[in-house]
Amino acid sequence: MIVMALDAPPMPRGTTLPEVNGRGLVSQQTPLQHGEQVFATFCSACHGAQGENGVAKSSKTTMDALVAFIKNPTGAMPKLHPDPLDDREVSAVATYVRTLQRP
């Protein structure tokens, strides 16, 4: 089946299209929900389900610092970027990790 939107209205500049999954369907997950799923899959075995083993007290408290660390970790943390985690997944898991951090 081919679907074409010939009469689609123009989109304003800066408008982004929604995320799609591997089958071309619009994803219903928010970045936070996706980040929670990525964390459960790749991070919780070492960091704990709620980040109790090293996430909650991390000194990396900004999104930029978290993303940079997840992409290029130090210590015992394995490098998961760019495979199996792409940029979108790194950003999503960083968004989720920020919700686990405690002052």
N, C-alpha and C positions, 0 to 999 in steps of 0.2 A: 504494500500500500504506500502510495506517495501522497503526502499532504503538502499543499503549497498555500502560503498566505499572501496572495497577490494584492489584496486590498488592505493589508495591515497598516495601521496608522504609523507615521514616523515616530521613533522614540526620541525623547529629549537627550541632548548630549549628556554624557556621564551616567546614563542609565545602564545598569548591568543586567544581563540575562540571569535567570535563576540557575542554580547548580543542577546538573542532570546526572543520573547514574549511568552505569555501563550500558544499559538498554535504551538510553535516550529519554528516560522518563524524569520528570522534575522531582528532585529530592524534597522530601517533606521534613527532613531534619534541619534544625538550626545548627549553626557552628558549635554551640555549646553541647547539644545533644550528640553530635558527631564526635566531638572531642571526648565526651564521656565514654563513648563506645570504643574509640581508639585507645584511650587510657586503660580501659578494662582489658582490652586485647593484648596490648604491647607493654604496658607499664605496671599494672597492679601486682604482678607476681613479685616484683622487687620492692615497689614503693608502697604496697598495701592498697586495699580497695578505696580508702579515703585519703591516700597520700600520707598516711601516718609514719611511713618509713623513709622520710627524706624530702617530701614535697612541701608539707605544711610549714616547715621552718626554713625554707630556701631563702637565700639572700637575693635571688633573681626575682624581683617583684614587678618589673615592667614587662609588657608584652615583648618589646624588642629584646630584652635580656633573656627572657624565657625562650623565645624562638631561636635566638643565636645559640644558646646552650643546647637546646634539643637537636639542632642541626649539627653542632660540633661539641659533643659532650667531653668532659674530662673525667678522670677517675675510672671507676668500674662500670659506669653507664655505657652501654653499647651504642654505636653509631647506627641509627635507623633511617637516616636521611641521606640520599634521596630514595633509597629502597630498603624497607618496604613503605616508608612514609614519604609522601610527596609534600610540596609546600602547603597545600590546602590542609592536609591532615596535621602537619606540624602546627599550623596556626590554630586549628580547631582544638588540638590537645593543649596548647598553651592557654587558650581561652578557658578550658575546663580546669586546668591546674590553678589558674588564678582564683577560681572559686573555692579551692581547697586550702589556700594559704591563709594562715592566721597571723595577726599582728604580733 
